[in-house]
Amino acid sequence: MGEVGIEIEGYRLSSTPVIFGDEDVYLPGSVVMEGLSLAPDVVKKKLVPVEALLM
């Protein structure tokens, strides 16, 4: 386990927790999606920006 910076489709997150596994396997989870304010669009099969709600 560790922390890395990540960029997905031009959206950047400076630090997020990761679990290291097989090379060339990238599976972003809910922490990354929430940090980047992205959600999957299952029809278009791409990530779309969403409004972040502060609680």
N, CA, C and O atoms as a Tinker XYZ file with bonds, in Angstrom:
   220  protein
     1  N      0.841000   -1.169000    0.000000    73     2
     2  CA     0.000000    0.000000    0.000000    64     1     3
     3  C      0.886000    1.232000    0.000000    63     2     4     5
     4  O      1.985000    1.226000    0.555000    81     3
     5  N      0.389000    2.294000   -0.635000    73     3     6
     6  CA     1.153000    3.526000   -0.701000    64     5     7
     7  C      0.270000    4.665000   -1.157000    63     6     8     9
     8  O     -0.954000    4.533000   -1.186000    81     7
     9  N      0.883000    5.790000   -1.516000    73     7    10
    10  CA     0.161000    6.940000   -2.040000    64     9    11
    11  C      0.844000    7.407000   -3.314000    63    10    12    13
    12  O      2.070000    7.408000   -3.416000    81    11
    13  N      0.028000    7.803000   -4.285000    73    11    14
    14  CA     0.552000    8.315000   -5.552000    64    13    15
    15  C     -0.311000    9.476000   -6.022000    63    14    16    17
    16  O     -1.454000    9.631000   -5.593000    81    15
    17  N      0.252000   10.287000   -6.908000    73    15    18
    18  CA    -0.513000   11.290000   -7.634000    64    17    19
    19  C     -1.102000   10.613000   -8.857000    63    18    20    21
    20  O     -0.505000    9.679000   -9.393000    81    19
    21  N     -2.261000   11.069000   -9.307000    73    19    22
    22  CA    -2.918000   10.403000  -10.426000    64    21    23
    23  C     -3.549000   11.434000  -11.349000    63    22    24    25
    24  O     -4.000000   12.488000  -10.902000    81    23
    25  N     -3.578000   11.119000  -12.649000    73    23    26
    26  CA    -4.265000   11.946000  -13.638000    64    25    27
    27  C     -5.076000   11.022000  -14.533000    63    26    28    29
    28  O     -4.553000   10.054000  -15.085000    81    27
    29  N     -6.362000   11.332000  -14.668000    73    27    30
    30  CA    -7.261000   10.565000  -15.529000    64    29    31
    31  C     -7.993000   11.539000  -16.427000    63    30    32    33
    32  O     -8.717000   12.408000  -15.942000    81    31
    33  N     -7.813000   11.405000  -17.721000    73    31    34
    34  CA    -8.484000   12.239000  -18.720000    64    33    35
    35  C     -8.343000   13.727000  -18.419000    63    34    36    37
    36  O     -9.291000   14.490000  -18.600000    81    35
    37  N     -7.160000   14.141000  -17.960000    73    35    38
    38  CA    -6.891000   15.548000  -17.697000    64    37    39
    39  C     -7.256000   16.021000  -16.298000    63    38    40    41
    40  O     -6.946000   17.159000  -15.945000    81    39
    41  N     -7.900000   15.194000  -15.498000    73    39    42
    42  CA    -8.245000   15.532000  -14.124000    64    41    43
    43  C     -7.143000   15.002000  -13.217000    63    42    44    45
    44  O     -6.738000   13.846000  -13.335000    81    43
    45  N     -6.649000   15.861000  -12.298000    73    43    46
    46  CA    -5.511000   15.485000  -11.455000    64    45    47
    47  C     -5.892000   15.422000   -9.978000    63    46    48    49
    48  O     -6.700000   16.210000   -9.486000    81    47
    49  N     -5.288000   14.467000   -9.296000    73    47    50
    50  CA    -5.418000   14.329000   -7.849000    64    49    51
    51  C     -4.000000   14.205000   -7.314000    63    50    52    53
    52  O     -3.251000   13.325000   -7.739000    81    51
    53  N     -3.623000   15.084000   -6.380000    73    51    54
    54  CA    -2.228000   15.132000   -5.942000    64    53    55
    55  C     -1.804000   13.914000   -5.133000    63    54    56    57
    56  O     -0.643000   13.509000   -5.198000    81    55
    57  N     -2.724000   13.320000   -4.369000    73    55    58
    58  CA    -2.347000   12.173000   -3.562000    64    57    59
    59  C     -3.578000   11.306000   -3.297000    63    58    60    61
    60  O     -4.630000   11.808000   -2.899000    81    59
    61  N     -3.432000   10.011000   -3.520000    73    59    62
    62  CA    -4.517000    9.073000   -3.249000    64    61    63
    63  C     -3.928000    7.742000   -2.808000    63    62    64    65
    64  O     -2.864000    7.347000   -3.285000    81    63
    65  N     -4.606000    7.050000   -1.906000    73    63    66
    66  CA    -4.086000    5.740000   -1.474000    64    65    67
    67  C     -4.221000    4.701000   -2.587000    63    66    68    69
    68  O     -5.196000    4.706000   -3.338000    81    67
    69  N     -3.239000    3.817000   -2.684000    73    67    70
    70  CA    -3.258000    2.748000   -3.695000    64    69    71
    71  C     -2.786000    1.438000   -3.075000    63    70    72    73
    72  O     -2.068000    1.421000   -2.075000    81    71
    73  N     -3.203000    0.358000   -3.688000    73    71    74
    74  CA    -2.692000   -0.973000   -3.368000    64    73    75
    75  C     -1.998000   -1.460000   -4.623000    63    74    76    77
    76  O     -2.609000   -1.526000   -5.689000    81    75
    77  N     -0.721000   -1.800000   -4.502000    73    75    78
    78  CA     0.056000   -2.208000   -5.660000    64    77    79
    79  C     -0.231000   -3.663000   -5.994000    63    78    80    81
    80  O     -0.325000   -4.510000   -5.106000    81    79
    81  N     -0.370000   -3.946000   -7.296000    73    79    82
    82  CA    -0.642000   -5.307000   -7.740000    64    81    83
    83  C      0.084000   -5.583000   -9.034000    63    82    84    85
    84  O      1.239000   -5.193000   -9.203000    81    83
    85  N     -0.594000   -6.256000   -9.952000    73    83    86
    86  CA     0.001000   -6.612000  -11.238000    64    85    87
    87  C      0.323000   -5.361000  -12.058000    63    86    88    89
    88  O     -0.398000   -4.365000  -12.003000    81    87
    89  N      1.413000   -5.431000  -12.813000    73    87    90
    90  CA     1.777000   -4.327000  -13.697000    64    89    91
    91  C      0.720000   -4.159000  -14.780000    63    90    92    93
    92  O      0.086000   -5.129000  -15.197000    81    91
    93  N      0.535000   -2.925000  -15.231000    73    91    94
    94  CA    -0.390000   -2.586000  -16.313000    64    93    95
    95  C     -1.849000   -2.862000  -15.977000    63    94    96    97
    96  O     -2.670000   -2.970000  -16.888000    81    95
    97  N     -2.202000   -2.982000  -14.689000    73    95    98
    98  CA    -3.591000   -3.125000  -14.271000    64    97    99
    99  C     -3.942000   -1.907000  -13.433000    63    98   100   101
   100  O     -3.372000   -1.697000  -12.362000    81    99
   101  N     -4.878000   -1.105000  -13.921000    73    99   102
   102  CA    -5.279000    0.121000  -13.244000    64   101   103
   103  C     -6.779000    0.063000  -13.008000    63   102   104   105
   104  O     -7.559000   -0.004000  -13.958000    81   103
   105  N     -7.181000    0.090000  -11.755000    73   103   106
   106  CA    -8.590000   -0.006000  -11.409000    64   105   107
   107  C     -8.916000    1.106000  -10.407000    63   106   108   109
   108  O     -8.761000    0.916000   -9.201000    81   107
   109  N     -9.369000    2.269000  -10.904000    73   107   110
   110  CA    -9.688000    3.358000   -9.982000    64   109   111
   111  C    -10.927000    3.010000   -9.163000    63   110   112   113
   112  O    -11.912000    2.495000   -9.691000    81   111
   113  N    -10.861000    3.299000   -7.870000    73   111   114
   114  CA   -11.976000    3.004000   -6.978000    64   113   115
   115  C    -12.748000    4.254000   -6.596000    63   114   116   117
   116  O    -12.559000    5.321000   -7.181000    81   115
   117  N    -13.606000    4.112000   -5.623000    73   115   118
   118  CA   -14.489000    5.206000   -5.226000    64   117   119
   119  C    -13.722000    6.399000   -4.646000    63   118   120   121
   120  O    -14.142000    7.541000   -4.832000    81   119
   121  N    -12.611000    6.159000   -3.949000    73   119   122
   122  CA   -11.834000    7.262000   -3.379000    64   121   123
   123  C    -11.262000    8.140000   -4.494000    63   122   124   125
   124  O    -11.293000    9.367000   -4.396000    81   123
   125  N    -10.745000    7.520000   -5.543000    73   123   126
   126  CA   -10.195000    8.261000   -6.679000    64   125   127
   127  C    -11.311000    9.001000   -7.414000    63   126   128   129
   128  O    -11.161000   10.179000   -7.737000    81   127
   129  N    -12.415000    8.331000   -7.678000    73   127   130
   130  CA   -13.525000    8.965000   -8.402000    64   129   131
   131  C    -14.080000   10.154000   -7.620000    63   130   132   133
   132  O    -14.384000   11.193000   -8.206000    81   131
   133  N    -14.213000   10.008000   -6.306000    73   131   134
   134  CA   -14.705000   11.103000   -5.481000    64   133   135
   135  C    -13.708000   12.249000   -5.438000    63   134   136   137
   136  O    -14.100000   13.413000   -5.514000    81   135
   137  N    -12.426000   11.933000   -5.317000    73   135   138
   138  CA   -11.386000   12.958000   -5.276000    64   137   139
   139  C    -11.292000   13.749000   -6.563000    63   138   140   141
   140  O    -10.990000   14.943000   -6.535000    81   139
   141  N    -11.545000   13.109000   -7.685000    73   139   142
   142  CA   -11.495000   13.771000   -8.985000    64   141   143
   143  C    -12.839000   14.370000   -9.390000    63   142   144   145
   144  O    -12.931000   15.043000  -10.417000    81   143
   145  N    -13.875000   14.132000   -8.599000    73   143   146
   146  CA   -15.249000   14.563000   -8.912000    64   145   147
   147  C    -15.692000   14.025000  -10.269000    63   146   148   149
   148  O    -16.208000   14.765000  -11.107000    81   147
   149  N    -15.482000   12.717000  -10.471000    73   147   150
   150  CA   -15.884000   12.046000  -11.705000    64   149   151
   151  C    -16.837000   10.899000  -11.378000    63   150   152   153
   152  O    -16.802000   10.337000  -10.283000    81   151
   153  N    -17.682000   10.564000  -12.342000    73   151   154
   154  CA   -18.582000    9.422000  -12.208000    64   153   155
   155  C    -18.662000    8.727000  -13.565000    63   154   156   157
   156  O    -18.487000    9.372000  -14.598000    81   155
   157  N    -18.921000    7.426000  -13.574000    73   155   158
   158  CA   -19.023000    6.724000  -14.862000    64   157   159
   159  C    -20.354000    7.001000  -15.547000    63   158   160   161
   160  O    -21.406000    7.002000  -14.908000    81   159
   161  N    -20.296000    7.234000  -16.847000    73   159   162
   162  CA   -21.489000    7.296000  -17.688000    64   161   163
   163  C    -21.567000    5.945000  -18.369000    63   162   164   165
   164  O    -20.793000    5.667000  -19.285000    81   163
   165  N    -22.490000    5.101000  -17.934000    73   163   166
   166  CA   -22.531000    3.721000  -18.422000    64   165   167
   167  C    -23.028000    3.615000  -19.855000    63   166   168   169
   168  O    -22.750000    2.623000  -20.527000    81   167
   169  N    -23.754000    4.613000  -20.334000    73   167   170
   170  CA   -24.240000    4.588000  -21.717000    64   169   171
   171  C    -23.113000    4.937000  -22.679000    63   170   172   173
   172  O    -22.885000    4.228000  -23.659000    81   171
   173  N    -22.403000    6.039000  -22.395000    73   171   174
   174  CA   -21.306000    6.487000  -23.267000    64   173   175
   175  C    -19.985000    5.793000  -22.956000    63   174   176   177
   176  O    -19.021000    5.921000  -23.711000    81   175
   177  N    -19.939000    5.046000  -21.823000    73   175   178
   178  CA   -18.740000    4.323000  -21.391000    64   177   179
   179  C    -17.532000    5.245000  -21.251000    63   178   180   181
   180  O    -16.459000    4.986000  -21.796000    81   179
   181  N    -17.742000    6.338000  -20.495000    73   179   182
   182  CA   -16.661000    7.274000  -20.213000    64   181   183
   183  C    -16.910000    7.913000  -18.860000    63   182   184   185
   184  O    -17.987000    7.765000  -18.282000    81   183
   185  N    -15.914000    8.621000  -18.360000    73   183   186
   186  CA   -16.049000    9.323000  -17.089000    64   185   187
   187  C    -16.537000   10.737000  -17.346000    63   186   188   189
   188  O    -16.098000   11.391000  -18.292000    81   187
   189  N    -17.451000   11.210000  -16.500000    73   187   190
   190  CA   -18.002000   12.553000  -16.660000    64   189   191
   191  C    -17.846000   13.311000  -15.339000    63   190   192   193
   192  O    -17.930000   12.713000  -14.266000    81   191
   193  N    -17.617000   14.633000  -15.416000    73   191   194
   194  CA   -17.490000   15.425000  -14.198000    64   193   195
   195  C    -18.854000   15.543000  -13.490000    63   194   196   197
   196  O    -19.899000   15.628000  -14.134000    81   195
   197  N    -18.811000   15.545000  -12.169000    73   195   198
   198  CA   -20.021000   15.726000  -11.361000    64   197   199
   199  C    -19.766000   16.826000  -10.335000    63   198   200   201
   200  O    -18.618000   17.145000  -10.023000    81   199
   201  N    -20.834000   17.393000   -9.820000    73   199   202
   202  CA   -20.719000   18.434000   -8.808000    64   201   203
   203  C    -20.404000   17.783000   -7.465000    63   202   204   205
   204  O    -21.095000   16.861000   -7.032000    81   203
   205  N    -19.367000   18.268000   -6.823000    73   203   206
   206  CA   -19.002000   17.733000   -5.509000    64   205   207
   207  C    -19.829000   18.414000   -4.436000    63   206   208   209
   208  O    -19.949000   19.639000   -4.414000    81   207
   209  N    -20.396000   17.621000   -3.553000    73   207   210
   210  CA   -21.193000   18.158000   -2.462000    64   209   211
   211  C    -20.390000   18.098000   -1.173000    63   210   212   213
   212  O    -19.906000   17.033000   -0.790000    81   211
   213  N    -20.248000   19.227000   -0.506000    73   211   214
   214  CA   -19.525000   19.267000    0.756000    64   213   215
   215  C    -20.513000   19.041000    1.881000    63   214   216   217
   216  O    -21.544000   19.710000    1.957000    81   215
   217  N    -20.201000   18.107000    2.747000    73   215   218
   218  CA   -21.111000   17.783000    3.855000    64   217   219
   219  C    -20.487000   18.175000    5.162000    63   218   220
   220  O    -21.093000   17.985000    6.217000    81   219
